Amino acid sequence: MESTFQDLKITFHDMHIPAKIVGILDGLGFKHPSFIQAKTIPTAMEGKDIVGIAQTGTGKTLAFGVPMLARLAATQGRGLILAPTRELAVQIHDALKKVAGPLGIHCTCLIGGEDMRKQVRELHHSNVRVIIATPGRMQDHLRQQTTRLDDTVIVVLDEADRMLDMGFMPQVETILKYVAKQRQTLLFSATMPDAIAKIAHQYMSHPTRIEVAVSSTAAKNIDQSLYIVSQINKFQLLEKLLQQHKGSALIFTRTKLGAAKLTKNLRLKNYKTAEIHSDKNQSQRQAALESFKKNQTRILVATEIAARGIDVKDIALVVNYDLPDDADNYVHRIGRTGRAGSKGFAVSFACPDQEETLKAIEKTIKTKVLIQEHPDMPKEYFMAGRGGASKGRRPGGSSQRRPYGSSSGRPSSSGRPSSSSSGRPSSSARSGGGRPSTGRPGSGGKPTGRPSQERSSFSSGPRRRR
């Protein structure tokens, strides 16, 4: 496969990993390392600090987990892993304990939304050697002095750019002050903004940079496409795509209200659907994720909170029902499919006023996203700029000139735009039916290029009359 060294016959036996750990990995079915594992493990085993840039789904957990467990098995001290979301922390814990358990190394997971007293009892009454935590809950324990980190010899910052996006860097910096200065630090991120580079410079000692993929690029094995569709037509288009793609589907919405409404509507259409968003408590979110993993539900609807915390094999389709507000988040969303070198499909819905949002995404991923049209759906195009004609991108990547106020967004059968002969906007455009949106339903003005901020994913967006 593309993501392993299998073709080169490199195995974990060739990487100077302790024999007991190699045996555990072999028993779990891990024989050939992924690219990030093959490049990271030997360097980390030497005790060097590492900045690793790799896409999601490339095997980062074992890339930092194997060196950590090898070190803890040979020396005293503890390991600390910080992750941005509860789901990702649980995922890391579940993966590492399979290797740590046979070594006699106990791992614990400290996340918000769970009983603090239970976590304290585990910290006090168990020989905890590895702590996997979200920054907020780790800081809670440090403030209440329920644990100490001065014996921590190795620290991992996973999905560091996501922790930056979520505003966790102040907590991360506070936590690092509790950790011994003489430590090994491994930082992993799918993107490398300046703020993360600054953290690496400040808290790491001459780190080795290991880059498996260009920062912010999407995996090549993911088939990406986009449909231009008005908000009111999104659900109809989604139904048609779910009929085409028969496997499991992960659907991202912008808001928790939109996620709840979409879940309700899918269930009304007899689709087995679960949902994850911030209105659900931790046990509900975990139950939804487990049902999706076990194929008890075909569809999982999620907000941005789950973009990096979902590790499910063989997700056939990822749908951006709403485009993400941040272009980098597009990479992490679609990275849920096409994992471990398998083929994946990612489909995005863009409203007619979101051409600038698409351009920002394409600039980030350094490639064009194929714009398609569905034969059973009305043809829609990106809006023209305010104040006159401009080029609007069409399905297939071509452009057309359209006057401001064209009610259909397409040339009429006579070959002329469907506006008055004077070249002015038609009456429907003057009444608001064809005016570009500023991101608020019914408002005029220049398109902002940002996704609209409706509370509901089912409220009326820009519409085109045929």
C-alpha positions in Angstrom: 0.0 0.0 0.0 1.0 3.6 -0.5 1.1 4.4 3.2 3.5 1.5 4.3 6.9 0.2 3.5 5.5 -3.2 2.7 6.8 -3.1 -0.8 10.3 -2.5 0.5 10.0 -5.4 2.9 10.7 -3.2 6.0 9.2 -4.6 9.1 9.1 -3.6 12.8 11.8 -6.2 13.4 14.2 -4.1 11.3 13.8 -1.0 13.5 15.7 -1.9 16.7 12.5 -2.0 18.7 12.6 -4.2 21.8 11.7 -7.7 20.9 8.8 -7.9 23.4 7.1 -4.8 21.8 7.7 -6.2 18.3 6.0 -9.4 19.4 3.0 -7.5 20.7 2.7 -5.5 17.5 2.9 -8.7 15.5 0.1 -10.2 17.5 -2.0 -7.2 16.8 -1.4 -7.5 13.1 1.1 -4.7 12.7 4.0 -6.1 10.6 5.0 -3.2 8.4 5.4 0.4 9.6 3.7 3.3 7.9 5.8 6.1 6.5 5.5 8.3 9.6 6.3 5.3 11.9 9.3 4.3 9.9 10.7 7.8 9.9 9.8 8.7 13.5 10.4 5.6 15.6 14.2 5.2 15.0 14.8 8.9 15.7 12.6 9.0 18.8 14.2 5.9 20.1 17.5 7.9 20.2 15.8 10.4 22.6 15.6 13.3 20.2 12.8 15.8 20.1 10.6 15.6 17.0 8.3 17.8 15.0 6.2 15.5 12.9 4.0 16.7 10.1 1.6 14.1 8.8 -2.0 13.8 7.7 -4.6 12.1 9.8 -4.9 8.4 9.3 -1.2 7.8 8.8 -0.4 5.9 12.0 0.8 8.7 14.3 -0.4 7.0 17.5 2.1 4.1 17.1 4.8 6.5 15.8 4.9 8.2 19.2 3.5 5.4 21.3 6.1 2.8 20.5 9.1 5.0 21.5 7.3 6.2 24.6 6.5 2.7 25.8 10.0 1.4 24.9 11.5 4.1 27.1 9.1 3.6 30.0 9.7 -0.1 29.9 13.4 0.5 30.3 13.5 3.4 32.8 11.6 5.1 35.6 9.2 8.1 35.0 6.0 8.7 33.2 4.7 9.8 29.8 2.1 12.5 29.0 0.1 12.8 25.9 -2.1 15.9 25.3 -4.8 15.7 22.6 -7.3 18.5 21.7 -10.6 16.5 21.9 -12.1 13.9 24.2 -12.7 11.6 21.2 -9.1 11.7 20.1 -7.9 11.2 23.7 -10.1 8.1 24.1 -8.9 6.8 20.7 -5.2 7.1 21.7 -5.9 5.5 25.0 -7.7 2.5 23.4 -4.9 2.0 20.9 -2.0 2.3 23.3 -3.3 0.2 26.1 -3.3 -2.8 23.8 0.5 -2.5 23.6 1.1 -1.1 27.1 -0.9 -3.7 28.9 1.3 -6.7 28.1 4.3 -4.6 29.2 2.8 -4.0 32.6 2.4 -0.3 31.9 -0.9 1.2 33.0 -2.5 4.0 31.0 -5.2 6.4 32.1 -7.4 8.9 30.2 -8.3 12.2 31.7 -11.0 14.0 29.8 -13.8 16.5 30.6 -17.4 15.3 30.9 -16.4 12.3 33.2 -16.4 12.0 36.9 -13.4 13.8 38.3 -13.4 11.7 41.5 -13.2 8.5 39.6 -10.2 9.9 37.7 -8.5 10.9 41.0 -9.0 7.4 42.5 -7.4 5.9 39.5 -4.5 8.3 39.6 -4.0 7.5 43.4 -4.6 3.8 43.5 -3.1 2.6 40.2 0.5 2.6 39.0 -0.2 5.0 36.2 2.8 5.4 33.9 1.0 7.1 30.9 -1.5 9.9 31.1 -3.6 10.7 28.0 -5.5 14.0 28.6 -7.2 16.9 27.1 -5.5 20.2 28.2 -8.5 21.5 30.2 -8.9 18.4 32.3 -5.2 18.0 32.8 -5.0 21.6 34.1 -7.9 20.9 36.4 -6.0 18.1 38.1 -2.8 20.1 38.4 -4.8 23.0 40.0 -6.3 20.6 42.5 -3.0 18.9 43.0 -4.4 15.4 42.3 -1.3 14.4 40.4 2.2 15.6 39.5 4.2 15.7 36.4 7.7 16.4 37.6 8.7 12.8 36.9 7.5 13.0 33.3 10.3 12.0 30.9 8.5 12.1 27.6 5.7 14.4 26.4 3.6 14.2 23.2 1.5 17.0 21.8 -0.8 15.4 19.3 -2.8 17.5 16.7 -1.0 20.6 18.0 -2.6 22.8 15.3 -6.0 21.8 16.5 -5.2 22.7 20.0 -4.1 26.1 18.7 -7.4 26.5 16.8 -9.4 25.6 19.9 -7.5 28.1 22.1 -5.8 25.5 24.2 -2.2 26.7 23.8 -2.2 28.8 27.1 -3.2 25.6 29.0 -0.6 23.6 27.1 2.1 26.1 28.0 1.0 26.1 31.7 1.1 22.3 31.8 4.6 22.2 30.3 5.8 24.3 33.2 4.9 21.4 35.6 7.0 18.9 33.5 10.7 18.3 34.1 12.9 20.5 31.8 15.0 17.5 31.0 12.5 15.6 28.9 11.9 14.4 25.4 9.1 16.2 23.5 7.3 14.9 20.4 4.9 17.3 18.5 2.7 16.1 15.8 0.5 18.2 13.5 -1.2 18.0 10.1 -0.4 21.7 9.5 2.4 24.0 10.7 1.3 27.5 11.3 3.7 30.1 12.7 2.3 29.8 16.2 3.1 26.1 16.3 6.6 26.7 15.0 7.1 29.2 17.8 6.0 26.6 20.4 8.4 24.1 19.0 11.3 26.6 19.2 10.4 27.6 22.8 9.7 24.3 24.4 11.8 21.8 22.3 15.5 21.2 22.1 16.8 21.2 18.5 13.9 19.1 17.2 14.2 17.0 14.1 11.5 17.8 11.5 9.9 14.8 9.9 7.5 15.7 7.1 5.5 12.8 5.5 3.3 15.1 3.4 3.3 18.7 2.5 1.7 20.7 5.3 -2.1 21.2 4.8 -2.4 18.9 1.8 -5.0 16.2 1.5 -4.3 12.6 0.9 -3.9 11.7 -2.8 -6.1 8.6 -2.4 -9.2 10.7 -1.6 -11.5 11.5 -4.5 -12.7 15.1 -3.8 -15.7 16.7 -5.5 -18.1 19.6 -4.8 -21.6 20.5 -5.7 -22.9 24.1 -5.9 -26.3 23.8 -4.2 -28.6 26.2 -2.4 -29.2 25.5 1.3 -32.8 24.5 0.6 -31.8 21.8 -1.8 -29.0 20.2 0.2 -31.0 17.5 1.8 -32.4 16.3 -1.5 -28.9 16.1 -3.0 -27.6 14.3 0.1 -30.3 11.6 -0.3 -29.2 11.0 -3.9 -25.6 10.7 -2.9 -26.4 8.3 -0.1 -28.2 6.1 -2.7 -25.1 6.1 -4.8 -22.6 5.4 -2.0 -23.8 2.3 -0.2 -21.2 2.2 2.6 -20.9 4.2 5.9 -21.0 8.0 5.7 -19.7 10.7 8.0 -21.5 14.0 7.5 -20.2 17.3 8.9 -22.4 20.3 9.7 -21.3 23.7 10.9 -23.6 24.0 13.9 -25.0 21.6 16.6 -28.5 22.8 15.7 -27.9 21.9 12.1 -26.5 18.5 13.2 -29.6 17.7 15.3 -32.0 18.7 12.5 -30.1 16.8 9.9 -30.1 13.7 12.1 -33.8 14.0 12.7 -34.6 14.3 8.9 -32.3 11.3 8.1 -34.1 9.2 10.7 -37.4 10.2 9.2 -36.1 8.7 5.9 -35.3 5.5 7.8 -31.5 6.0 7.7 -29.8 4.6 10.9 -28.1 7.8 12.1 -26.1 8.9 15.2 -24.9 12.3 16.1 -22.0 13.9 17.9 -21.9 17.5 19.0 -21.4 19.6 22.1 -25.0 19.3 23.3 -24.3 15.6 23.8 -22.5 14.5 27.0 -19.4 12.3 26.9 -21.2 9.0 27.3 -23.7 9.9 24.6 -20.9 10.9 22.2 -19.0 7.7 22.9 -22.1 5.6 22.4 -22.7 7.2 19.1 -19.2 6.7 18.0 -19.2 3.0 19.1 -22.5 2.3 17.2 -20.9 3.8 14.1 -17.7 1.8 14.5 -19.7 -1.4 14.9 -21.9 -0.7 11.8 -25.0 -0.5 14.0 -25.6 2.9 12.4 -24.7 3.7 8.8 -24.4 7.5 9.2 -22.7 9.7 11.8 -23.5 13.4 11.8 -20.9 15.5 13.5 -19.8 19.1 14.1 -16.2 20.2 14.0 -15.7 18.8 17.5 -15.2 15.4 16.0 -13.2 16.2 12.9 -10.0 14.8 14.5 -11.3 12.4 17.0 -12.9 9.8 14.8 -10.8 6.7 13.9 -13.1 4.4 12.1 -12.0 2.0 9.4 -13.5 1.9 6.0 -15.6 5.1 6.0 -16.9 5.1 2.5 -18.0 8.7 2.2 -17.3 12.0 4.0 -19.8 14.8 3.2 -19.2 18.5 4.1 -22.9 19.3 4.3 -21.6 22.8 5.3 -18.2 24.0 4.3 -15.9 24.5 7.2 -15.2 28.0 8.5 -11.4 27.3 8.5 -9.8 25.9 5.3 -7.4 23.8 7.4 -10.4 22.0 8.9 -11.3 20.8 5.5 -8.1 18.7 5.4 -9.0 17.1 8.8 -12.6 16.4 7.9 -11.9 14.6 4.7 -9.0 12.8 6.3 -11.6 10.5 8.0 -11.9 8.6 4.7 -9.2 7.0 2.7 -7.2 5.9 5.7 -4.2 3.6 5.6 -3.9 3.9 1.9 -7.5 2.8 1.0 -9.6 4.7 -1.5 -11.8 7.4 0.0 -14.6 9.8 -1.3 -15.2 13.3 0.0 -18.1 15.4 -1.2 -18.7 19.0 -0.3 -21.7 21.2 -0.7 -21.2 24.9 -1.4 -23.9 27.6 -1.5 -23.8 29.9 -4.5 -22.3 32.7 -2.4 -19.3 30.5 -1.2 -16.9 30.7 -4.1 -14.3 32.6 -2.0 -14.6 29.9 0.6 -13.8 27.2 -2.0 -10.9 29.3 -3.3 -9.4 29.4 0.3 -9.7 25.7 0.6 -8.1 25.1 -2.8 -5.2 27.4 -1.8 -4.7 25.5 1.4 -4.8 22.0 -0.2 -2.8 23.2 -3.3 -5.2 21.6 -5.8 -8.5 22.3 -7.5 -11.6 20.6 -6.3 -13.7 19.1 -9.1 -17.1 20.8 -9.3 -19.8 18.4 -10.4 -23.5 18.6 -11.1 -26.1 16.0 -10.4 -28.5 15.1 -13.3 -31.5 15.1 -11.1 -30.8 18.4 -9.4 -31.3 22.0 -10.6 -28.1 23.5 -12.1 -26.7 26.2 -9.9 -23.6 28.4 -10.2 -21.5 30.7 -8.1 -22.8 34.2 -7.9 -21.4 37.1 -9.9 -19.7 40.0 -8.1 -21.6 43.0 -7.0 -22.1 46.0 -9.4 -21.8 44.3 -12.8 -20.7 41.3 -14.8 -18.0 38.9 -13.5 -16.9 35.4 -14.1 -18.7 32.7 -12.2 -17.2 29.2 -11.9 -19.4 26.5 -13.3 -19.5 22.7 -12.8 -16.5 21.2 -14.6 -14.3 24.2 -13.7 -15.3 26.5 -16.6 -16.6 30.0 -16.3 -19.3 32.2 -17.7 -20.1 35.9 -17.7 -23.3 36.7 -15.8 -24.9 40.1 -15.1 -25.7 41.0 -11.6 -29.3 40.0 -10.8 -29.6 37.1 -13.3 -32.5 35.1 -11.8 -31.4 31.8 -13.0 -27.6 32.1 -13.0 -27.6 30.7 -16.6 -28.0 32.1 -20.1 -31.5 32.0 -21.4 -32.4 29.9 -24.4 -31.9 32.8 -26.7 -28.3 33.0 -25.6 -28.8 36.2 -23.6 -28.8 36.5 -19.9 -32.2 36.4 -18.3 -32.3 40.1 -17.4 -34.1 43.1 -18.8 -33.0 44.4 -22.2 -31.7 47.6 -20.6 -29.1 45.5 -18.8 -30.5 46.3 -15.4 -31.3 43.7 -12.8 -34.7 42.1 -13.3 -37.6 42.8 -11.0 -37.0 39.6 -9.1 -33.4 40.7 -8.5 -34.5 44.1 -7.3 -36.8 42.5 -4.9 -34.1 40.4 -3.4 -34.5 37.2 -5.3 -31.2 37.4 -7.2 -29.0 39.6 -5.0 -25.7 38.2 -3.7 -25.8 37.3 0.0 -23.5 38.8 2.6 -23.9 35.6 4.6 -27.2 36.5 6.1 -30.4 35.4 4.5 -32.2 38.2 2.6 -29.3 40.7 2.9 -27.6 42.4 0.0 -24.1 43.6 -0.6 -20.9 42.1 -1.7 -20.3 38.4 -1.0 -17.9 38.0 1.9 -16.7 34.6 0.9 -17.5 33.2 4.3 -20.0 30.5 5.0 -23.3 31.9 6.0 -23.9 32.0 9.8 -27.5 30.6 9.9 -28.2 28.8 13.1 -29.9 26.0 11.2 -28.6 24.0 8.2 -32.2 24.0 6.9 -32.9 27.7 6.8 -33.3 29.3 3.4 -30.0 30.3 1.7 -29.5 32.0 -1.6 -32.0 30.6 -4.1 -32.2 30.6 -7.9 -35.5 30.4 -9.7 -35.6 28.4 -12.9 
